[in-house]
């Protein structure tokens, strides 16, 4: 059996890996005997692609045995990485495909070129999108659009907001179903 590595990619705005559900998910996967990489990314305020994508490749060594679990701009980074790199799969939490007319998103570099949806699909075995109708930052249409483009397994909630709680059992269960 392949050695699976799960890489958690937090969001921007100064977020660090010790916030929200990241520790819960890390511990839950480690209890299943999985390797989990959870590090605060450089440039965690703007989350620029010019820093995050090389960090994924060279520092965290994301490869065909890696599952990228991205939250918000971390989900965007996971998708952009999958345009040019093979990964096992991705979990996209509160994801989007446009800069949402937000200056920091425009500056991130992720939205400078058109999305290569077919490449993202070809470079991974599966993807999961977790979305919430009441997300105050990401319109539900954005989240649904990403799921449609990637033919993702899709879970939509009414009450998760931007997924900032401290536990996330649904995410763990969805990944475990995929890798069992």
Residue, then its C-alpha position, 0 to 999 in steps of 0.5 A: x500500500x502507498x504511503x499517504x501524506x495529508x497536507x493541510x493548507x490553511x487560509x490567508x489573512x494571517x491564519x496559522x496552522x493552530x487555528x480552527x479545525x486544523x489540529x482536530x483533523x491532523x490528530x484524527x488522521x494521525x490516530x488512523x496511522x496517516x502521516x499529516x503535514x501541518x505547517x504555517x505557510x510563508x506569506x500567510x497574510x497574502x498567501x501569494x502563489x509565488x510563495x505557496x506553490x513552491x513551498x508545497x513542492x519543495x518544502x512539503x514535497x506534495x506528490x502523487x501520494x499526497x492529499x491536499x486539504x485546503x481551506x479558503x485560499x488554501x483550497x485555491x492553492x491546492x487547485x492551482x498546484x494540481x494544475x501542474x502536479x500529480x496528487x492523490x486527491x484534494x479536499x477543498x473547504x470554502x473554495x472559490x475560483x475568482x478574486x471576489x473583487x477583493x484586493x488581497x485576492x487580486x494580488x495573490x496571483x492565483x487568478x492571473x491565468x484561466x483555470x485549467x479544470x481538465x488538468x486539475x482533474x487529470x492530475x488527481x484521482x478525486x476531489x471533495x468540496x465542502x461548502x456552506x450556504x451561510x459562508x460570509x466570505x464565499x458565495x455559495x455559487x462560487x463553491x458550487x461552480x468549483x465542484x461542477x468544474x471538477x466533478x467533485x464529491x460535494x457536501x453543502x451545509x446550511x450552518x458551517x459559515x466559513x468553516x472556522x469551528x474547532x472540529x470537523x468530523x465530516x471532513x475526516x470521514x469523507x477522506x477516510x471513505x476515499x482512502x479505505 
